[in-house]
Amino acid sequence: MREYGLVIFGATGFTGQYVVEEVARIAKEENINWAIAGRNAEKLSTLLQNVGKTTGSSLKDVGIIMADVCDSNSLCEMAKKGEIVLNCVGPYRFYGEAVVKACVENGTNHIDISGEPQFLERMQLEYNTAAYENKCYIVGACGFDSIPADMGTCLLEEKFGGQVNSIETFLNIKSKKRAHGHYATWQSAIYGFAYANELKPLRKKLFPERLPELKPKLKSRAILHHNSLVRSWCLPFPGSDRSVVMRSQRYFYAKESKRPVQMAAYIQCSSLIGAILMALMGATFGLLASFKFGRSLLEKYPKVFSFGTFTHDGPTKEEMAETSFVLTLAGKGWDEKLAEPSDTYNKEPEKELVVRVSGPEPGYVATPIFMVQAALVLLLETDKLPAKGGVFPPGAAFAKTSLIERLIKRGITFETGLKTTR
């Protein structure tokens, strides 16, 4: 038995402090011992005092662990003290692997909130075998990227009552004022886009066997299109949702012989003009992120090049209180399941199921809820987890657990509605 159930690493960072608040709210009810970890003891102590006042909780028994992402020995000592490390130190491309390595070597479970496909898939490629051998779970993308999409897909398939062929997701960020994000998210996006060409050779190594050819093939929509289901102008969503969901689908295909679902992700825009401006911003971002000087400009002037969306300060609590999200998942398929995942249907999809996942501000209110509840499931429901360890996306890890029920109790909504399309 280790000293702490949960250890929050990077606790004094912008997102980390909100994860600490979330754990403080539920720790007594869940009866867990926990600690926070970072480089500066004074800042960690001050954080606990402030969180105690904010939440009205007594945090005198919360541990403080000194750990630095540049000091592998300190990371190993941190990992030895906890059952699960909640890693809030990003961008994960630069700082994530050292923490994963320390956890795997010491048989410690690890959860992160990365939305960086290159990092997530490389960790699976390089650490899955060692994590399995050391009987620990490394579960990435346990924040807004990408629990709503991955667990929403699991729920849609469970409730469909047949075979799902395809799922399209539509993300709507709703705010009375303009929604804002923190610089660390912006920086992660810069380098994720800049090195997107790493993904193809990485995936060839990670997934040497191709998925079966699925028919009918999900057709790509126009880059800018108006969608009647969500009644909005939509653009392709450049986040990690699709890559995360497809990793879970590959796992289910390999381990359960389940026909994979095809998936496409879109983001809703407030108006046609808003969609055009977002597309222009995306084009500018993509151009600048493709070369070194452009990346330095994006990093130096995030507010300018994001049209005010991303800043070093991040959103205020007042802005967060006025922001929420809705993720609509539209699945199409058939009433009947065929015997083999590679079998082909001789008719068009005849059935549709819509799932909506909604909740508070996604980046710094909902993400701590997702992360902490995922950690608690990992801590308390080991008998419902796959294999005996390894590197997993959240859908593959938590499909058979109570994660959705737990999230509902913490204010995340999962709604389903069925209708026949043909």
N, C-alpha and C positions, 0 to 999 in steps of 0.2 A: 504494500500500500504506500503510495507516494504522499508527500506532504500536502500537495494541493491538487484539487480536481481540475481547476482551470488556471492558466497563467496567461495574462494579456500582455503580449510583447508589443512595444511601441505605444504604450498607454498614454503618453503625453502628446502624441501626435493629434492632428485635427480630428481624424476619424476615431483614433484610439480612445480619446477622452469620452466620446459618446458610447463606445462599447463598454467602458468602465461604468458609466452611468447605468446602462442597461443591466449589467451583471449585478450592480448594487441593488437594483430594484427587485431582482428575483432570487438573489442568493439565499436569503433566509427561508423563503418558501421552498426552495429546492434542496435546502440543507447541504450546501457545498462549501468547502474551504477554497479560497482563491487568493491569487496574488497578482500584482502588477509588476512589469519589468521594463527596464530602460536604462539609459546611460547616466541619468542625473538624479541622484537620491533626493535632493532638495525639491526638484520639480515633481517627482513622484509623490513625495509626502504632501506637498501643497495641493496636488491634484486630489488626493484622497480627502483632504480637508474640505475642498470645494465641492466635491461630489457628495460627501456626507451632508453638507448643508443643502445642496440642491435636491437630494432624494429623501432627506430626513432619516437616513440610515446610519447606524453606528458601524464604522469601518475600522475600529481599533484593532481588530484581529486579522485584517487583510495584510498579507505579506508583501514585502518590497524586495525585489530581486534585481541586482545589478547585472546588466547584460548589454553587450555592444555588438552590433552586426558585423563589425570589423574584427572582433575577438572571438575566434572559434571556441576557445576554452570556456569563455563566459557563456556562450550559447549552449554548450554541452552541459554545463552546470545548471543552467536554467531548465533545460529539457529534462534532466534527471529529477527535478523537483515536482514536475507536474504530470498529470495524466494526459492533459491536452494543452497545447500551446495555441492560442488564438493570435495569429500573426497579423498585425496591423501596419507593418513597416513596408511601404512601397516607395517608388515603383518596384514591383517584384522582379522585374527584369534585372535590376541592379542589386537588390538587397534580399531577394527571396530565397535563393538556393542555399545560402549558408545556413539559414534557419531550418529548411527542410532536411538538409544533410545532418544537422545536429540531432533533429528529432528522430530520423530514421536510425541513426547509429545507436541511439539510446532507447529505442522502442517506445517512443512517445508519439501520441497522436497529434496531428497538425491540421489546423483549419485556417484558410486565408480568404480574403475577399477580392482576389485578383480578377480583373477583367481582361487579362493579357493572354491571348491564346498561345503565343509562342512559349511563354513561361509555363503555362498549365500543361501543355502537351509535352514539353521537354522534361518536365518533372515526372510525368507518367513514363516516358521512354527510359529515363535514366535511373529512377528510384523505385519503380513498381516491384521488381523482383526482391530488392533488399527490404522494402517495407513489408512485403508478404512474409519473408523469412523471419523478420523481427517482430511480426505480429502487431503492426501498428497501421493506422489509417492516415493517409495524407489526402485530404479532401479540399480541393480548390474551388474557387468561384462561389463561395457561400455568402455572398452579399446580394445586393440588388442585381449585380452580375453574378450568378445567373439562376438563383433559386426560383424566382417567379416563373421564368420560362421553362426550366427543367422539371420542377415539381408540378407546374401547371400542365406540362405535357404528360407526365405520369398520371395525373388525375384524369385528364381527358381520355387517355387510353383505358384507364380503369372503368370509367363511367360510360364509355362508348357502346359497349354491348355488341361488339363486332370487330371488324378490322379497320384500323385507321390507315389511310393511304398518305395523307398529307396534312400538315398543320401550317397555317400562316399566323404570325403574331403581329399585333399592332400596338405600339407603345404610345400612350398619351401621358405627358407630364403636364399636370394642371396647376396653375399658380395665379393668384390674384395680381401679383407683380411678376417680374421676370425671374425665372428660376436661375439660381447661381450654383456654381461648382467650385471646388477647391483646386489649387494649382497642381497638387499631386496627381489628380485625375487627368488633368490636361497634359502633364508631362508623360504619364503612362500612355496616353493616346498618341502623342507625338512619336514615341519610339516604337510603339506597336505598329503604326502605319509605316514608319520609315523602314522597318525590317520585316514587313509582311512577306517578302520573298523567301524568308527562312521557312515558312510554313510548309511549302510543297515538299522539299526534300525531307523535312522533319516527319511529315505524315507518311511518306513512303517507308521510313524506318519503323514508325510506330504502328502503322497499319499495312503490312505487306500484302494482305489479302483484301481484294476489293469487295465491296458490298454487292449483293445481287442487283441486277438491273430491274428497277421497279417501274411498273406501268399501271395506269397512265402516269407519265412523268409530270411533276409539278411544274407548270409553266411560270417563267419569270414575268412579273408585271413590268409595265413601263417604269422608268426611273422616277418620274413624277406621275402619279395617278390619283384619281378620286375614288375612294372606296365606299361603296354603299352600306356595308355592314357597320363601319364605325363613323360614317358620314363625315369624312375628313379627307383632305389632300394628304398624301403619304409619300415618303421617300424610303429607300432601303436603309435599314438600321445597321450602322457599321460596328456595333458592339460585339461582344463575345457570345451572345446568346446562342446563335446557330452552331458555332463550333462546340460549345459545351453540350448542348442537347444531342448533337450527332455523336459525341463521344459516349454518352449514355446509351444511345440507340445501338451503337456498335457493341457495347458490352452486353446488352440484352440479346442481340443477335447471336453473339459468340457463345454466351453461357446458357441462354434459355431458348435458342432457336426461334426467336421472335422476329417477325417481319419488321424491318426498320421503317420508321416514319420519315417521309421527306419533309423538309422544313424550310421556310423563308421568313425573314424578319423585316418589319417595316416600322417606321416612326411616324406618328401623326403630326400634322402641322396645323397651326391655328387658322390659317387662311392660305389662299393661293400665293399672295405676296410673301407671307411668312415662309412658305415652302421654297419659293424662288430664292429668298435671302439665305435660307439655310443651305440650299444647294450651292450658292455662290461661296458661302463661308467654307463649306466642305471642299470645294474645288481649290480654293486658296490654301486651305490647310494642307490638302494633299500635295499640292505643288511645292510648298515650302518645306514640308516634312521630308521630301525626297532628297534633299541635299543638306550638307552640314551647315552652311551659312543660314539657310532658311530655318533649320531647326533651332539655331541660336536665336534668331529673331522671334520665333514662336515662344521659346522659353523666356526670353527677356521681356516680351510684351504680350503676356497672355490676355490681358483685358482688351487690348487693341484688336488682336487677330481673332478673338472669339466674340467680337462685338459686345463685350461687357459680360459675357456669360461666366468666364472663369477668372478668378482673382487669387492673389496670395492669401487674402483674408477668408475666402469662402463665404457661404451664406450666413446671415445672422439668424438667431433663434426665431425672430419675428418672421423672417422670410420662410424659414422652414415650416413654421406653423401654418402658413398660407399655401403650402405646396403639397401635392399628392400625386399619385400615379394610378393609372389603370392599364393593365396589360390584357388585351383581348386575344385569345387563342381560338382560331377557327379551324376545326378539324373536319375532314371529309373522308368517307370510306364506305364500307359495306356492312350489312347486317351479319353476313356469314364469313367465318374464318376458313381459309383454305388449309390443307394439311401441312404444306411445307412453306417456309418463308419465301422461297424463290418461285412458287407457283404464281401464275398470272390470271387475273380476273378477265372475263370476256365481256364485261359491261362497265360502263362509267360509274363512278361513285354515286351512291343512291341516298346517302345519309350524311347529316352534318351535326356536329355538336360544338357548341360555343362555351368556352370557359373564360371567365373574367377573374383576374387576380388584381386586387386593389389594396392600397394602403397609404400611409402617410409619406412625407417627403422621402424620396428613395435613397439618396446618398448617405445621409447622416442620422436619419430617424429609423427608416425601415431596415437599412443595412445592418445596424447593430442588432436589431431584433432577429433578422435572418441568421446572422453569425452566431449569436449566443444560443438560440434554440437548436441550431445544427450541432453546436458543441455539446449541449445537454443530451441530445439524442445519442451522440457518439459516446458520451460518458455513461448513459443509463440504459441503453438498448443494444448492447453489443451482440445479443443473441439474434437480432433482426438484421444485422449488417451482412454484406456479402463476403464470401471467402473467409479468411482469417486475418486479412490485412492487405495492403496494397495502396495504389494511387487511383483515386476515383473522382469523377464529377459528382455533383450532389444528387442528381436523379438516380444514378447507378448505386450510390451509397445508401440513400435514404428512402427508396421507393416503398419498402416494406415496413417502415417505421411510423411513428406517430407525429412526424414533423409537421405535416399540414394541420393536424388537430392542434398542435402546440402553437403554431403561428396564428391560427384563428383566435385562440385565447388571448394572444398579444395584439390583436387589432388588425391582422391581415385578413382580407376577405377572399374566399374562393367560391365563385358562383358557377353553376352549370345550367344550361338550357338546351333542350333537344328539339330539332325540327327536321322533317324530311325534305330533301332538296329535289328529289326526282320521284 
